[in-house]
């Protein structure tokens, strides 16, 4: 099985030696799980990123196989999918937490929300899905310690200055200080929920049951964070800062109306997430993309 070089590079950059070991035994792992769960026709999906994901068949049923290096994020995803139980999300059919294996319902037709051309339509659909997920995530279950804590993610921003020898590197100092100043207020919000955690246009797919989420991170924290990944994806017009700003303003207006949140709350979470996203890329030795530019644009919104 030929794996894309970008996938191999990502796994090695993010997981280091564990990533190399995972890639070395991946063919054997695929054989193992195929025998165990009765899978045939296992073929990798396009655009592999941080996990091995493949189309497969089981008893003539189309399914999705996901395999990764066992880690808290995979455990959190499995736990969240079990909790959602197909309500607003794809079904978890089988899982092995210790081995990092998941067998998932394949959503059909499986069109990504990103494929719709009208951004207002995309944003309204995303708001519908978010409201449904947050309805399910309003009660924090006894399994709380199996979920990711949003506060732990943002604690990572404290590494920026040490990483750049006391400076802020590519992060504009004024912008970083602005985010640092309002983060305590954002985290003081008592509307704490179990969230998807990576809620954006490529993780919302069409199905016979409506638009559903895939790949939830399973994150506990103030509910406002959920808009962050949505606001910076997809990069429709990021090369033209003016048009991206117009798009961002429209999204804020729609989300504020649909979710019943203040515009400032949405703008601040979008800005904070963009900074966090940029830091993750730097930390993982990956290209930073446009997240800092997004943060600068968001910070100008009213």
LUMPALO-434939 format. One record per residue (C-alpha): residue number from 1; residue in three letters; y, z, x. Coordinates in nm, 2 decimals, decimal comma, padded with zeros to 4 digits. Layout:
N
{NUM "ALA" {Y Z X}}
...
// end
This chain:
302
{1 "UNK" {00,00 00,00 00,00}}
{2 "UNK" {00,33 -00,11 00,15}}
{3 "UNK" {00,61 00,15 00,11}}
{4 "UNK" {00,98 00,06 00,13}}
{5 "UNK" {01,14 00,15 00,46}}
{6 "UNK" {01,43 00,32 00,28}}
{7 "UNK" {01,17 00,55 00,11}}
{8 "UNK" {01,00 00,63 00,44}}
{9 "UNK" {01,34 00,70 00,61}}
{10 "UNK" {01,46 00,92 00,32}}
{11 "UNK" {01,14 01,13 00,33}}
{12 "UNK" {01,16 01,17 00,70}}
{13 "UNK" {01,53 01,26 00,70}}
{14 "UNK" {01,50 01,51 00,42}}
{15 "UNK" {01,17 01,68 00,49}}
{16 "UNK" {01,14 01,62 00,87}}
{17 "UNK" {00,79 01,70 01,00}}
{18 "UNK" {00,66 01,79 00,65}}
{19 "UNK" {00,78 01,44 00,54}}
{20 "UNK" {00,59 01,27 00,82}}
{21 "UNK" {00,28 01,46 00,73}}
{22 "UNK" {00,32 01,37 00,36}}
{23 "UNK" {00,35 01,00 00,44}}
{24 "UNK" {00,05 01,01 00,67}}
{25 "UNK" {-00,18 01,15 00,40}}
{26 "UNK" {-00,02 00,98 00,10}}
{27 "UNK" {-00,29 00,71 00,06}}
{28 "UNK" {-00,56 00,98 00,06}}
{29 "UNK" {-00,36 01,19 -00,19}}
{30 "UNK" {-00,33 00,89 -00,43}}
{31 "UNK" {-00,71 00,84 -00,41}}
{32 "UNK" {-00,76 01,21 -00,48}}
{33 "UNK" {-00,54 01,23 -00,78}}
{34 "UNK" {-00,66 00,90 -00,92}}
{35 "UNK" {-01,02 01,03 -00,92}}
{36 "UNK" {-00,91 01,37 -01,06}}
{37 "UNK" {-00,71 01,23 -01,35}}
{38 "UNK" {-00,89 00,90 -01,41}}
{39 "UNK" {-00,61 00,68 -01,30}}
{40 "UNK" {-00,62 00,31 -01,22}}
{41 "UNK" {-00,37 00,03 -01,13}}
{42 "UNK" {-00,15 00,27 -00,94}}
{43 "UNK" {00,16 00,07 -00,83}}
{44 "UNK" {00,48 00,22 -00,68}}
{45 "UNK" {00,80 00,19 -00,89}}
{46 "UNK" {01,10 00,01 -00,75}}
{47 "UNK" {01,37 00,22 -00,58}}
{48 "UNK" {01,16 00,51 -00,45}}
{49 "UNK" {01,37 00,80 -00,33}}
{50 "UNK" {01,27 01,16 -00,28}}
{51 "UNK" {00,92 01,15 -00,43}}
{52 "UNK" {00,64 00,90 -00,46}}
{53 "UNK" {00,65 00,76 -00,82}}
{54 "UNK" {00,41 00,50 -00,95}}
{55 "UNK" {00,31 00,32 -01,27}}
{56 "UNK" {-00,06 00,38 -01,35}}
{57 "UNK" {-00,31 00,36 -01,63}}
{58 "UNK" {-00,54 00,63 -01,78}}
{59 "UNK" {-00,78 00,52 -02,05}}
{60 "UNK" {-00,57 00,21 -02,11}}
{61 "UNK" {-00,26 00,43 -02,16}}
{62 "UNK" {00,04 00,35 -01,94}}
{63 "UNK" {00,15 00,66 -01,75}}
{64 "UNK" {00,37 00,77 -01,46}}
{65 "UNK" {00,23 00,94 -01,15}}
{66 "UNK" {00,48 01,15 -00,95}}
{67 "UNK" {00,38 01,31 -00,62}}
{68 "UNK" {00,60 01,50 -00,38}}
{69 "UNK" {00,60 01,76 -00,11}}
{70 "UNK" {00,54 02,10 -00,29}}
{71 "UNK" {00,88 02,27 -00,31}}
{72 "UNK" {01,08 02,49 -00,56}}
{73 "UNK" {01,25 02,18 -00,71}}
{74 "UNK" {00,91 02,03 -00,81}}
{75 "UNK" {00,80 02,36 -00,95}}
{76 "UNK" {01,12 02,39 -01,15}}
{77 "UNK" {01,08 02,03 -01,29}}
{78 "UNK" {00,73 02,11 -01,40}}
{79 "UNK" {00,84 02,43 -01,57}}
{80 "UNK" {01,13 02,26 -01,75}}
{81 "UNK" {00,91 01,98 -01,88}}
{82 "UNK" {00,66 02,23 -02,01}}
{83 "UNK" {00,94 02,41 -02,19}}
{84 "UNK" {01,09 02,10 -02,34}}
{85 "UNK" {00,75 01,99 -02,45}}
{86 "UNK" {00,86 01,63 -02,52}}
{87 "UNK" {01,16 01,74 -02,73}}
{88 "UNK" {01,44 01,53 -02,57}}
{89 "UNK" {01,23 01,47 -02,26}}
{90 "UNK" {00,93 01,27 -02,15}}
{91 "UNK" {00,60 01,45 -02,19}}
{92 "UNK" {00,43 01,63 -01,90}}
{93 "UNK" {00,06 01,53 -01,94}}
{94 "UNK" {-00,09 01,69 -01,63}}
{95 "UNK" {00,04 01,88 -01,33}}
{96 "UNK" {-00,06 02,07 -01,02}}
{97 "UNK" {00,21 02,29 -00,89}}
{98 "UNK" {00,03 02,38 -00,57}}
{99 "UNK" {-00,03 02,01 -00,48}}
{100 "UNK" {00,30 01,87 -00,61}}
{101 "UNK" {00,14 01,63 -00,86}}
{102 "UNK" {00,27 01,54 -01,20}}
{103 "UNK" {00,14 01,29 -01,46}}
{104 "UNK" {00,40 01,19 -01,71}}
{105 "UNK" {00,44 00,99 -02,03}}
{106 "UNK" {00,57 00,64 -01,96}}
{107 "UNK" {00,86 00,58 -02,18}}
{108 "UNK" {00,88 00,25 -02,36}}
{109 "UNK" {01,08 00,03 -02,36}}
{110 "UNK" {01,21 00,25 -02,08}}
{111 "UNK" {01,55 00,09 -02,05}}
{112 "UNK" {01,79 00,30 -01,84}}
{113 "UNK" {02,12 00,41 -02,00}}
{114 "UNK" {02,29 00,25 -01,69}}
{115 "UNK" {02,17 -00,09 -01,82}}
{116 "UNK" {02,41 -00,08 -02,12}}
{117 "UNK" {02,73 -00,25 -02,05}}
{118 "UNK" {02,97 -00,06 -02,28}}
{119 "UNK" {03,06 00,26 -02,10}}
{120 "UNK" {03,19 00,43 -02,42}}
{121 "UNK" {02,85 00,37 -02,58}}
{122 "UNK" {02,67 00,50 -02,27}}
{123 "UNK" {02,89 00,82 -02,27}}
{124 "UNK" {02,83 00,88 -02,64}}
{125 "UNK" {02,46 00,84 -02,60}}
{126 "UNK" {02,46 01,07 -02,30}}
{127 "UNK" {02,65 01,33 -02,51}}
{128 "UNK" {02,39 01,32 -02,78}}
{129 "UNK" {02,11 01,37 -02,53}}
{130 "UNK" {02,29 01,65 -02,35}}
{131 "UNK" {02,36 01,84 -02,68}}
{132 "UNK" {01,99 01,82 -02,76}}
{133 "UNK" {01,87 01,94 -02,42}}
{134 "UNK" {02,12 02,22 -02,42}}
{135 "UNK" {02,01 02,33 -02,76}}
{136 "UNK" {01,66 02,37 -02,61}}
{137 "UNK" {01,80 02,53 -02,30}}
{138 "UNK" {02,01 02,80 -02,47}}
{139 "UNK" {01,74 03,06 -02,45}}
{140 "UNK" {01,65 03,16 -02,09}}
{141 "UNK" {01,27 03,21 -02,09}}
{142 "UNK" {01,08 03,48 -01,90}}
{143 "UNK" {01,00 03,20 -01,65}}
{144 "UNK" {01,36 03,22 -01,52}}
{145 "UNK" {01,25 03,29 -01,16}}
{146 "UNK" {01,08 02,95 -01,15}}
{147 "UNK" {01,40 02,76 -01,21}}
{148 "UNK" {01,67 02,66 -00,96}}
{149 "UNK" {01,99 02,87 -00,97}}
{150 "UNK" {02,31 02,66 -00,97}}
{151 "UNK" {02,49 02,93 -00,77}}
{152 "UNK" {02,24 02,88 -00,48}}
{153 "UNK" {02,33 02,51 -00,48}}
{154 "UNK" {02,70 02,58 -00,45}}
{155 "UNK" {02,65 02,84 -00,19}}
{156 "UNK" {02,57 02,55 00,03}}
{157 "UNK" {02,94 02,46 00,04}}
{158 "UNK" {02,99 02,76 00,27}}
{159 "UNK" {02,81 02,56 00,54}}
{160 "UNK" {03,08 02,28 00,56}}
{161 "UNK" {03,32 02,45 00,80}}
{162 "UNK" {03,06 02,58 01,04}}
{163 "UNK" {02,90 02,23 01,04}}
{164 "UNK" {03,24 02,08 01,14}}
{165 "UNK" {03,33 02,35 01,39}}
{166 "UNK" {03,58 02,52 01,16}}
{167 "UNK" {03,72 02,20 01,02}}
{168 "UNK" {03,64 02,01 00,70}}
{169 "UNK" {03,52 01,68 00,85}}
{170 "UNK" {03,55 01,39 00,59}}
{171 "UNK" {03,64 01,64 00,32}}
{172 "UNK" {04,02 01,65 00,26}}
{173 "UNK" {04,11 02,01 00,33}}
{174 "UNK" {04,34 02,05 00,03}}
{175 "UNK" {04,08 01,91 -00,20}}
{176 "UNK" {03,80 02,14 -00,06}}
{177 "UNK" {04,03 02,44 -00,09}}
{178 "UNK" {04,11 02,35 -00,45}}
{179 "UNK" {03,75 02,34 -00,54}}
{180 "UNK" {03,68 02,66 -00,36}}
{181 "UNK" {03,97 02,83 -00,56}}
{182 "UNK" {03,84 02,74 -00,91}}
{183 "UNK" {03,46 02,77 -00,85}}
{184 "UNK" {03,47 03,15 -00,93}}
{185 "UNK" {03,63 03,08 -01,26}}
{186 "UNK" {03,37 02,81 -01,34}}
{187 "UNK" {03,09 03,05 -01,26}}
{188 "UNK" {03,24 03,32 -01,47}}
{189 "UNK" {03,16 03,11 -01,78}}
{190 "UNK" {02,91 03,30 -02,00}}
{191 "UNK" {02,77 02,98 -02,15}}
{192 "UNK" {02,47 02,99 -01,93}}
{193 "UNK" {02,19 02,74 -02,00}}
{194 "UNK" {01,88 02,58 -01,86}}
{195 "UNK" {02,00 02,23 -01,77}}
{196 "UNK" {01,86 01,91 -01,65}}
{197 "UNK" {02,06 01,95 -01,33}}
{198 "UNK" {02,07 01,57 -01,24}}
{199 "UNK" {02,19 01,44 -01,57}}
{200 "UNK" {02,30 01,08 -01,53}}
{201 "UNK" {02,25 00,72 -01,65}}
{202 "UNK" {01,94 00,65 -01,44}}
{203 "UNK" {01,76 00,96 -01,57}}
{204 "UNK" {01,81 00,88 -01,94}}
{205 "UNK" {01,57 00,62 -02,08}}
{206 "UNK" {01,51 00,45 -02,41}}
{207 "UNK" {01,18 00,53 -02,59}}
{208 "UNK" {01,02 00,50 -02,93}}
{209 "UNK" {01,15 00,86 -02,99}}
{210 "UNK" {01,50 00,77 -02,89}}
{211 "UNK" {01,69 00,82 -02,56}}
{212 "UNK" {01,51 01,08 -02,35}}
{213 "UNK" {01,55 01,24 -02,01}}
{214 "UNK" {01,32 01,21 -01,71}}
{215 "UNK" {01,32 01,40 -01,38}}
{216 "UNK" {01,48 01,72 -01,48}}
{217 "UNK" {01,56 01,96 -01,19}}
{218 "UNK" {01,55 02,26 -01,42}}
{219 "UNK" {01,87 02,44 -01,32}}
{220 "UNK" {02,01 02,76 -01,46}}
{221 "UNK" {02,39 02,81 -01,46}}
{222 "UNK" {02,71 02,75 -01,66}}
{223 "UNK" {02,64 02,46 -01,90}}
{224 "UNK" {02,96 02,27 -01,79}}
{225 "UNK" {02,79 02,16 -01,47}}
{226 "UNK" {02,57 01,91 -01,66}}
{227 "UNK" {02,87 01,67 -01,68}}
{228 "UNK" {02,91 01,64 -01,31}}
{229 "UNK" {02,63 01,40 -01,22}}
{230 "UNK" {02,71 01,20 -01,53}}
{231 "UNK" {03,07 01,16 -01,43}}
{232 "UNK" {03,00 01,01 -01,08}}
{233 "UNK" {02,72 00,77 -01,20}}
{234 "UNK" {02,69 00,48 -01,21}}
{235 "UNK" {02,93 00,35 -00,95}}
{236 "UNK" {03,05 00,08 -01,18}}
{237 "UNK" {03,40 00,02 -01,04}}
{238 "UNK" {03,42 00,27 -00,75}}
{239 "UNK" {03,54 -00,01 -00,51}}
{240 "UNK" {03,85 -00,03 -00,73}}
{241 "UNK" {03,99 00,32 -00,75}}
{242 "UNK" {04,22 00,23 -01,04}}
{243 "UNK" {03,95 00,10 -01,27}}
{244 "UNK" {03,72 00,39 -01,18}}
{245 "UNK" {04,00 00,63 -01,27}}
{246 "UNK" {04,05 00,46 -01,61}}
{247 "UNK" {03,67 00,49 -01,67}}
{248 "UNK" {03,67 00,85 -01,57}}
{249 "UNK" {03,96 00,93 -01,80}}
{250 "UNK" {03,77 00,77 -02,09}}
{251 "UNK" {03,45 00,97 -02,01}}
{252 "UNK" {03,64 01,29 -02,00}}
{253 "UNK" {03,80 01,22 -02,34}}
{254 "UNK" {03,47 01,13 -02,51}}
{255 "UNK" {03,29 01,43 -02,36}}
{256 "UNK" {03,56 01,67 -02,45}}
{257 "UNK" {03,55 01,56 -02,81}}
{258 "UNK" {03,17 01,54 -02,84}}
{259 "UNK" {03,09 01,87 -02,65}}
{260 "UNK" {03,39 02,07 -02,77}}
{261 "UNK" {03,50 02,15 -02,42}}
{262 "UNK" {03,84 02,16 -02,26}}
{263 "UNK" {03,93 01,86 -02,05}}
{264 "UNK" {04,00 02,09 -01,75}}
{265 "UNK" {03,65 02,23 -01,76}}
{266 "UNK" {03,49 01,88 -01,75}}
{267 "UNK" {03,73 01,76 -01,47}}
{268 "UNK" {03,67 02,07 -01,26}}
{269 "UNK" {03,29 02,05 -01,28}}
{270 "UNK" {03,30 01,68 -01,21}}
{271 "UNK" {03,52 01,74 -00,90}}
{272 "UNK" {03,30 02,03 -00,78}}
{273 "UNK" {02,98 01,83 -00,82}}
{274 "UNK" {03,12 01,53 -00,63}}
{275 "UNK" {03,20 01,75 -00,34}}
{276 "UNK" {02,85 01,91 -00,35}}
{277 "UNK" {02,69 01,57 -00,37}}
{278 "UNK" {02,88 01,45 -00,07}}
{279 "UNK" {02,78 01,76 00,13}}
{280 "UNK" {02,41 01,71 00,04}}
{281 "UNK" {02,42 01,36 00,17}}
{282 "UNK" {02,58 01,48 00,50}}
{283 "UNK" {02,33 01,76 00,52}}
{284 "UNK" {02,04 01,52 00,47}}
{285 "UNK" {02,17 01,28 00,74}}
{286 "UNK" {02,23 01,02 00,47}}
{287 "UNK" {02,52 00,79 00,40}}
{288 "UNK" {02,79 00,98 00,20}}
{289 "UNK" {02,85 00,69 -00,04}}
{290 "UNK" {03,16 00,74 -00,26}}
{291 "UNK" {03,13 01,10 -00,37}}
{292 "UNK" {03,44 01,22 -00,19}}
{293 "UNK" {03,64 00,93 -00,33}}
{294 "UNK" {03,52 01,03 -00,67}}
{295 "UNK" {03,62 01,39 -00,62}}
{296 "UNK" {03,97 01,28 -00,52}}
{297 "UNK" {04,00 01,06 -00,83}}
{298 "UNK" {03,87 01,34 -01,06}}
{299 "UNK" {04,12 01,59 -00,91}}
{300 "UNK" {04,40 01,36 -01,02}}
{301 "UNK" {04,30 01,36 -01,39}}
{302 "UNK" {04,47 01,56 -01,65}}
// end
